[in-house]
Amino acid sequence: MTQAFTTDVLIAGAGPAGLTLAIDLARRGVAFRLIDKAERPFQGSRGKGIQPRSLEVFEDLGVLAPMLAKGGPYPPVRNYAPDGGFEETAIGEGATPTPAEPYAAPLMLPQVLTETILRQRLTELGHTPEYGAELTGIDQDAEGVTSTLADGRTLRARWLVGADGGRSFVRHALDIGFPGKTMPGLAMVADTKLTGLIREAWHVFGTRETAQVSFCPLAGTDLFQIQGHAPTDGEAGLTVEGLNALIRERTGRDDIVVHEVFWASVYGLNARLADRYRVGRVLLAGDAAHIHPPTGGQGLNTSIQDAYNLGWKLAAVLAGAPESLIDTYEAERRPIAAGVLGLSTDLLAKAMTRQGMKRGREARQLDLGYEGSSLSLDLGVAAKVAPGDRAPDAPCQGRRVFEVLAGPHWTVLGESPIAPRSGLVVADLTDTDGWFADAYGLPPGGFVLVRPDGYIAAVGQAGDEAKVEAYLKTVGL
């Protein structure tokens, strides 16, 4: 006899991807459980950069305000020469907000604070992660997945999402290949209290040839994050005494003094991508599906956007949409991860050879989209935006486009012949200042259909009703 379902979705891993997915499912009324094998939440700053596209995602999920309140802008990177002189490079240089792109530069927010804010939002929605719950077995059939925990409990869900990190148990249990490369050597990261450096710069000493060390003031805290090549004795060298000896050796200065170490880790520099994101009713998300070098702030952001892509699709299928909708998750997100991995490794190579850590527009993830996706319906209507593009913001009379899009629904913008219904909002916008027309460039009588994750599904005009209605049926509307 098959065990009764415990929940609809079991999420393994309560990091950024798991928490984002949980929030999205919670606001859609989907039954889920969020578990993590750790005994308590992560306490370090590993991922500290929130890129502009992720800020837009977080606005929709209702967590942007506390993130902006806790975080701050990146300081300029100050590269020191052996004689003590230095050059500074701004991160996000030339990134100016516009009506279509309200968030232009990355926000620095240590991962511990990001996760804290996400957990608080999840609590507001009536849910909490379950810690100390380690997944040790997976058995799936055509209807669902039975998961075994280390304490002997079994949980049965219709879907299992492995968001359990680079060493993912779920990925290993499914025997999914994880090809890629590991760069030579090991790196370190440590959250510390120190004196001797101003907080208005990200201080970088040395190169790959001379052993590098950098000191980044962490927004929202009084700490500095130390990064660089790992000491020869590994994590054993990440004590106060060990770090101070390393700093003197690599900087030639004895005025930079660590007084306390709050969290520290040694890790390999990997760039890897899972061969598949789905096996049956089990899916991978975040670091379980792709791991990145830390440069460019791409890993955490790509993970968040995995979850944002997957959440509405799981909810739709659970509500009766065709199960083939789930296949579009891998089809859309895996190519994105592959491209982002290339960017991260390129930035790493430049950073380690003193070519600078300048991060251009490509790091902001605003131009990533799903042009070739089966969910992008091309009706042959010319506009400034196209199916698969990110839907731009625009101030209209009384409200912004992003305020209209916010929530778990689909949206139609423009002169729409499509009727509203449960799960579909048809917005009546008054484009007083022309910002909507400037961003979207629709023809007379034109409209756009926007997905729940803020990407354009179709650009249409009068006469396209039947094609759009047929499309909507394929996504459960």
Salt bridges, closest charged atoms under 4 A:
ASP8 OD1 - ARG158 NH1 2.64
ASP24 OD1 - ARG27 NE 2.77
ASP24 OD1 - ARG28 NE 3.21
GLU56 OE1 - ARG53 NH1 2.64
GLU56 OE2 - ARG390 NH2 2.78
GLU59 OE2 - ARG400 NH1 2.78
ASP60 OD2 - ARG27 NH2 2.87
GLU88 OE2 - ARG78 NE 2.75
GLU93 OE1 - LYS358 NZ 3.81
GLU101 OE2 - ARG361 NH2 2.54
GLU115 OE1 - ARG119 NH1 3.99
GLU124 OE1 - ARG121 NH1 3.12
GLU130 OE1 - ARG33 NH2 3.19
GLU130 OE2 - ARG153 NH2 2.75
ASP141 OD1 - ARG156 NH2 2.99
ASP151 OD2 - ARG153 NE 2.84
ASP222 OD2 - LYS193 NZ 3.52
ASP255 OD2 - ARG253 NH2 2.94
ASP306 OD2 - HIS290 NE2 2.61
ASP306 OD1 - ARG333 NE 2.83
GLU323 OE2 - ARG278 NH2 2.69
GLU323 OE1 - ARG281 NH1 3.24
ASP327 OD1 - ARG278 NH1 2.67
GLU332 OE1 - LYS313 NZ 2.76
GLU332 OE2 - ARG451 NH1 2.72
ASP346 OD2 - LYS350 NZ 3.50
ASP367 OD2 - ARG361 NE 2.64
ASP393 OD2 - ARG400 NH2 2.78
ASP438 OD1 - LYS384 NZ 3.46
ASP453 OD2 - ARG451 NH2 2.82
GLU469 OE2 - ARG421 NH2 2.77
